[in-house]
Amino acid sequence: MILMDDNFVSIVNGIEQGRSVFDNLQKFNVYIFTHNWAELTTFIAFVLLQTPLPLAIVGILLIDLVLDIPPSLALTLEPPEPGIMERPPRKKENRLFNIKSLARSGYIGLFIGIFALIWCFNAWSQSGWSFGQLSMTNQPHI
């Protein structure tokens, strides 16, 4: 650690900023992986249930590039949480990407993906689709 001034308060401020950056990057990881799990759920349904593809490639690009970047950047700029300096130092084993954050993102992402699939199946069934049809265009013309 190099101090640019003779003030030891700089050390405390640096530790506070470091903890804040670490917390914000963990939030960023959970946010990014959450929507990836939700997208993966739609492809699993496509393969296992033989349904039409709920998300097109253009839709995934829209989610990843346009709808995902501003919120994820906002997560990295959050100010430190109150009481961040009262917490004990984190353990060496507590990594930026760990099984706890992966499990949390998986739980939330699967919930979102299943909810979206139920909504999608409901909308398709109201349009005349039923399980067993690979697409909406395979319907017989009367």
N, C-alpha and C positions, 0 to 999 in steps of 0.2 A: 504494500500500500504506500502510495506516495502522497504526501500532503502538499497542496499548493500554497497553503497559508499556515500560520502558526496557531490555528484555532482547532482544538480537539472536537468542537461541535461538528466540524466537517466529517469526522469519522462516524458520528451518530447519524448524520444526515445521509451519508453514503450507505450505511447499513440499512436504513429505512428505505432508501430508493432501491437497493438490491433486493430486499424482501418484497417490495411492491412489484418490481419487474418479474421476479420469480412467480409470485401469485398470479399476475396477469398473464404470463405465458402458460401457466397451467390452465387457466380459464380458456385461453385461446385454443389449446390442444383439445380440451373437452368439447368446445363449440365446433371445431372443425370435424372431429371424429364423429360427433353426434349426427351431423347431416350425412356423413359417409355411410354410417350404419343404416340410416333411413333409406338412402339410395340403394344400398345393397339388398335391403329387404324386398324392394320391388323386383330386382333381377332374380332373386331366389323364388319369388312367387311366379315369375314368368317361366322359369325352368321347371319347378316342381309341380305347379298347378296347371301348366299348359294354358296360360291366359295370354291375352294380348300384352304387349310390352307397355307398362304403365308410364314409363319415362323414356322419351326419345333422347338421342344423343344431344340434340340442340337444347332440350330442357335441362339436362345435366350441366351442360356448359353455361347456360343461363344461371343456374343455381350457384355453380362454382365461381364464375367470374363476376357476375353482376350483383347478385343478391348476397354473396358471402363476404366479399372483400370489405365493404364499409363497416358492417358490424364487427368483424374480426379485428379490424384496425382500431375500432373504438375500444375494444376490450384491452388492447395493449396500452392505451392511454389513460386508463382509469387511475385516479389518485389513490394513494395508499389507504387501506382500510383503517378505521379508528382502532386503536389499541394494537397496532401491528408490532410496536416495540415492546409490548408487555409479554408477547409470546416468547417461549424459550427458543433458542436457536434450533434450526431444523437438523435432523440427523443426516449423516452422510448417505444413509440408505435411501432417504427420501429424494428420489430423482424427479426431474422435470416431467418425464413421461413414465408413469408407473402403472401397475395393474389396477389400482384404485381408480385412477382417472379413465383408464380404458373401460373398466366395468361400468362406471357412471355414464360415460358416453354411449356404451352399448345398450344399457338399460333405457336411457332416454331416446336414443336413436331407433331402437326396435319398437318402442311404444309409438313414436311418431310414424314410423314406416307402416306398422300394422293399422293404425288409425287411418292413414292416407289410403291404404289398400282397401279397407272396408268402405271408405267413402267412394273410391274409384269403382269398386265392384257394384255398389249401389247405383251410381250414376250410369254405369254400363247396363245393368239389368233393367233400369227404367227406359233405356233406349232399345231394348229388345235382345240384348246379349244374354247368354246363359253359359254356365260352365261346360266345357267341351268344345266350344267354338274358339278357334284360334284368333279370329279377328271379327270385327263388326261387318266386314264386307262379304263374309261367307254365308250370309243369310239367303235362303231361297226367295226368289222373286215371285210374288203371287199375282 
